[in-house]
Amino acid sequence: MTLLRTDAQIDERQEDFLTLINMLTYAEGVAESLGAPSASWYIDVAKQALQSALQSEMEMEFSTADIVNLASARVGHC
């Protein structure tokens, strides 16, 4: 079985990645402000994994900073 995705499905998937990255960026800041460095570290690791997965799906090469900036844009379903 071949999995074919439409442009709309790809866009939605990438928006979901960006939404999660944005949430984790916020959560990481909250963990740091609460004085929970190990929680902050684990959140950062999860965020990096999502950024890597997103980057592997994108046609253009984006830096980590570019992805974080895209993720912080107020668009999407959340």
C-alpha positions as CSV (number, residue, x, y, z in Angstrom):
1,M,0.0,0.0,0.0
2,T,1.4,3.4,-1.0
3,L,0.8,6.4,1.3
4,L,0.2,9.5,-0.8
5,R,-0.3,12.8,1.0
6,T,-1.9,15.8,-0.4
7,D,-0.3,19.3,-0.1
8,A,-3.0,20.1,2.5
9,Q,-2.2,17.1,4.6
10,I,1.5,17.9,4.5
11,D,0.8,21.5,5.5
12,E,-1.4,20.4,8.3
13,R,1.2,17.9,9.5
14,Q,3.9,20.5,9.5
15,E,1.6,23.0,11.3
16,D,1.1,20.3,14.0
17,F,4.8,19.9,14.4
18,L,5.2,23.7,14.7
19,T,2.3,23.9,17.2
20,L,4.0,21.2,19.4
21,I,7.4,22.9,19.1
22,N,5.8,26.2,20.2
23,M,4.1,24.5,23.2
24,L,7.3,22.9,24.2
25,T,9.2,26.2,24.0
26,Y,6.6,27.7,26.3
27,A,6.8,24.7,28.7
28,E,10.5,24.8,28.7
29,G,10.4,28.4,29.9
30,V,7.9,27.6,32.6
31,A,10.0,24.7,33.8
32,E,13.1,27.0,34.0
33,S,11.2,29.6,35.9
34,L,9.9,27.0,38.3
35,G,13.5,25.9,39.0
36,A,13.1,22.5,37.4
37,P,16.2,22.1,35.3
38,S,15.8,18.4,34.7
39,A,12.3,18.9,33.4
40,S,13.5,21.8,31.2
41,W,16.2,19.5,29.8
42,Y,13.8,16.7,28.9
43,I,11.4,19.2,27.3
44,D,14.3,20.6,25.3
45,V,15.3,17.1,24.1
46,A,11.7,16.4,23.0
47,K,11.6,19.8,21.2
48,Q,14.8,19.0,19.4
49,A,13.4,15.6,18.3
50,L,10.4,17.3,16.9
51,Q,12.5,19.9,15.1
52,S,14.6,17.2,13.6
53,A,11.5,15.3,12.4
54,L,10.0,18.4,10.9
55,Q,13.3,19.3,9.2
56,S,13.4,15.9,7.6
57,E,10.0,16.5,6.0
58,M,10.6,20.0,4.7
59,E,11.9,20.7,1.3
60,M,13.9,23.7,2.4
61,E,16.7,23.8,4.9
62,F,15.8,25.7,8.0
63,S,18.0,26.4,11.1
64,T,16.7,25.6,14.6
65,A,16.2,29.3,15.1
66,D,14.1,29.6,11.9
67,I,11.9,26.7,13.0
68,V,11.4,28.2,16.5
69,N,10.4,31.5,14.8
70,L,8.0,29.7,12.5
71,A,6.6,27.8,15.5
72,S,5.9,31.1,17.4
73,A,3.8,32.6,14.6
74,R,0.2,32.8,15.6
75,V,-1.3,30.5,13.0
76,G,-2.8,27.0,13.0
77,H,-5.6,25.3,14.9
78,C,-4.6,25.8,18.5
